[in-house]
Amino acid sequence: MTAGRGSRRRLWRLDTKTSIEGQNPVLFVEGRLGHHAAAELEAAVNRHLSDAAGDVIIDMSGVDYVSSAPLKLFAALADRLSEKGRRLRLREPSVSARLALELAGLQALVDSA
């Protein structure tokens, strides 16, 4: 898939869907988490997950790339939730996503359960 120089079409898409598992909202993320996708991800988190009572779970099994912008978002979101006695849990990150999380020092957010 290619786009011309003047095209505003993005080459890599970020797709999200949400569900509730118990009291925990789950955001399923698929695609590339680059700089532009970080804003989309933040909007999805705020729109779908902020009112739930449990931990926030982001399923990253369909993520093939993570840049620094979403990593900063994860750290900020984890801090925000911690202040409310809740937790951010990053579930099943792909190999490339897990590596990015480890390099950023965010491996504690990876859900081991």
Secondary structure per residue as TSV (DSSP state, phi and psi in degrees):
chain	resnum	aa	ss	phi	psi
A	1	M	-	360.0	127.1
A	2	T	-	-130.8	159.4
A	3	A	-	-135.3	144.4
A	4	G	-	-68.0	166.0
A	5	R	T	-59.2	-37.0
A	6	G	T	-84.4	-4.7
A	7	S	-	-74.8	142.1
A	8	R	-	-97.0	0.8
A	9	R	-	-68.8	133.8
A	10	R	-	-82.9	142.4
A	11	L	S	-76.4	-33.9
A	12	W	S	-120.5	131.9
A	13	R	-	-100.1	153.2
A	14	L	E	-114.1	121.5
A	15	D	E	-113.8	137.2
A	16	T	E	-133.2	151.2
A	17	K	E	-146.8	157.0
A	18	T	E	-125.8	156.6
A	19	S	E	-154.2	173.1
A	20	I	E	-119.2	130.2
A	21	E	E	-120.0	105.3
A	22	G	T	68.2	-125.4
A	23	Q	T	-95.1	-1.1
A	24	N	E	-98.0	122.4
A	25	P	E	-72.1	140.8
A	26	V	E	-123.6	126.7
A	27	L	E	-107.9	116.7
A	28	F	E	-90.9	123.4
A	29	V	E	-116.4	135.2
A	30	E	E	-138.9	132.9
A	31	G	E	121.7	-152.0
A	32	R	E	-102.8	128.8
A	33	L	E	-99.8	79.2
A	34	G	-	-97.2	-167.4
A	35	H	H	-58.0	-50.6
A	36	H	H	-67.7	-35.3
A	37	A	H	-70.2	-22.8
A	38	A	H	-60.6	-40.7
A	39	A	H	-66.1	-40.4
A	40	E	H	-62.8	-43.4
A	41	L	H	-62.7	-44.5
A	42	E	H	-61.8	-42.1
A	43	A	H	-63.9	-40.8
A	44	A	H	-64.3	-42.5
A	45	V	H	-62.5	-48.6
A	46	N	H	-65.3	-39.2
A	47	R	H	-71.1	-41.4
A	48	H	H	-104.4	-21.2
A	49	L	H	-119.5	-12.3
A	50	S	T	-71.7	-23.8
A	51	D	T	-90.6	-10.1
A	52	A	-	-72.5	158.4
A	53	A	S	-88.9	-25.9
A	54	G	S	-91.5	-167.4
A	55	D	-	-64.4	157.2
A	56	V	E	-100.7	124.9
A	57	I	E	-113.2	129.1
A	58	I	E	-115.0	114.2
A	59	D	E	-83.6	116.9
A	60	M	E	-109.5	19.6
A	61	S	E	-65.8	-22.6
A	62	G	E	-100.6	13.1
A	63	V	E	-92.8	128.9
A	64	D	E	-108.2	-4.7
A	65	Y	E	-159.6	140.9
A	66	V	E	-136.5	122.7
A	67	S	-	-96.2	-175.9
A	68	S	H	-69.5	-30.9
A	69	A	H	-61.2	-49.1
A	70	P	H	-66.8	-30.4
A	71	L	H	-62.7	-41.7
A	72	K	H	-64.9	-38.3
A	73	L	H	-62.0	-44.4
A	74	F	H	-59.6	-44.4
A	75	A	H	-62.8	-44.5
A	76	A	H	-66.4	-41.3
A	77	L	H	-64.9	-40.8
A	78	A	H	-60.8	-42.2
A	79	D	H	-64.5	-44.6
A	80	R	H	-61.6	-44.1
A	81	L	H	-68.7	-37.2
A	82	S	H	-60.3	-36.9
A	83	E	H	-63.2	-23.3
A	84	K	T	-100.2	9.1
A	85	G	T	75.8	19.3
A	86	R	-	-115.4	174.7
A	87	R	-	-133.6	145.1
A	88	L	E	-93.7	127.4
A	89	R	E	-122.3	120.9
A	90	L	E	-96.8	113.8
A	91	R	E	-101.2	136.3
A	92	E	S	46.0	53.1
A	93	P	-	-64.1	144.2
A	94	S	-	-62.0	170.0
A	95	V	H	-57.6	-46.6
A	96	S	H	-67.7	-38.1
A	97	A	H	-67.4	-40.5
A	98	R	H	-61.5	-41.0
A	99	L	H	-62.3	-45.2
A	100	A	H	-61.6	-42.3
A	101	L	H	-63.2	-42.0
A	102	E	H	-64.9	-44.6
A	103	L	H	-64.2	-29.5
A	104	A	T	-85.8	-2.4
A	105	G	T	76.4	23.9
A	106	L	-	-107.1	16.7
A	107	Q	G	-61.6	-22.2
A	108	A	G	-66.0	-20.5
A	109	L	G	-81.5	-14.5
A	110	V	B	-72.7	126.4
A	111	D	-	-72.0	118.7
A	112	S	-	-89.3	-9.7
A	113	A	-	-84.8	360.0
